[in-house]
Amino acid sequence: MLDAPGPRRLEALVYDEAAHMQLSNNKFSDYPRHTYDAPFLVDTTAMGLEEAYDALVAECVRIRRKHYGDRIRLTTEQVWPDLFHIFARAGWTAAPKLLKEHLNAVVVSIALGAAIQYQDCGARFWVSPDLWGMRRYPGHPPESLRSALLTGYWLGAECIYVENLDFDRHKARHPEADAKGSLIHWVDATHYQLTSHGRVLRDFAREYVPSHPRPIDWRAYRPRVAIVRLPDGGWGQFDASEGHGEAASRNRLLGNRHWPLDEPASEWLKVWPVLTHGVVKPGAITYSNPMVYPKMMDFFIPIDSVAVFDHCVTGAVLDSVECFVVCGHALSKPTFAAIRECVEDGKATCIIARRLYERHADAPAPHGDWLIVDDFTAPEVAAKLQPFLGPPDVARFRFAEYTVDFRKGDRPNRIQVELSKP
């Protein structure tokens, strides 16, 4: 952008998969060999996870201020959906991929939580339907692209952009994709044609959006269930020793080469199956773990107004929460106090890992509806969550003045949208 008055020339700059590079220490910098191993944002090897979190936030703030002078919006779109809070706290925009290898209901719940928690820091909510999927490009049918566009639009995203415009160098393609092209196919150096995916995007932008004005804004999201945890990058990664080759992400929490996925980092992976009526499988929250997800499923995933907040959350963003699931490696003292107040006032239930509870609870014991657990697969956890689950055929997102319901359509990967007032 220029200092002189005039139209903006640059809306934002995307750091492509910055979380991917931090977790894997630049593994892909010498592609296709995958042998490079050096820190991307911060060398976290000698750090604990809370220290690493703080250092990563500080580095992302430094990049925004030092490199761009706070004049350009920085966005993060991520393969691994867990680090949005780090970037959001630093004032970056969360732009979750809605296709790729993602389970869409999971990734939007995480990104929306990061955006509403840190909106006062400058965080925003965009979405990026990414046509890659399971080593194919395009890896998703046109109907899934349409569903991803509808999802982002009706969750109030400020911007939706599709990745990629014209990539045409991959041999494996989804059987419903055109033989050539991405959104477009170049006929020659100066002429192109829209593909079936491209026509979906054109019709959505030109016809659907103008005829369906929305009263939804992401800032008005009101989660019913909140998962509270330190974002450590635990998504269900695995090691080459498990017989499936090395995962696309090195097995390093926040990039620490000595800290692989462990039990506290895995606890939230056991909660998503309950929140999605068993559609999300225990052990991983993306399709990138082939032992958990040998193939992709239908686009639709049921859920009822879930958000993920980090271990530092406090304030009005918690007011709508009816059930807290507190897990992972850390919990700040102010966050425990805020959750404790909600529970003791009778406004919410709390399911919490015993080590976190005992770290903060003092005598007398807190009042209210608490479930203190050692194992998040225990039947008591599912039973305690049961009152906060929506119907198994609805993906419901509650906003201040409206509720958005997504349901399966009349063909695979198609969704229908219903807007109502509470």
Summary of the structure (lengths in Angstrom):
residues: 422
radius of gyration: 21.2
end to end distance: 42.2
largest distance: 75.7
contacts: 1409
relative contact order: 0.13
helix: 32%
strand: 18%
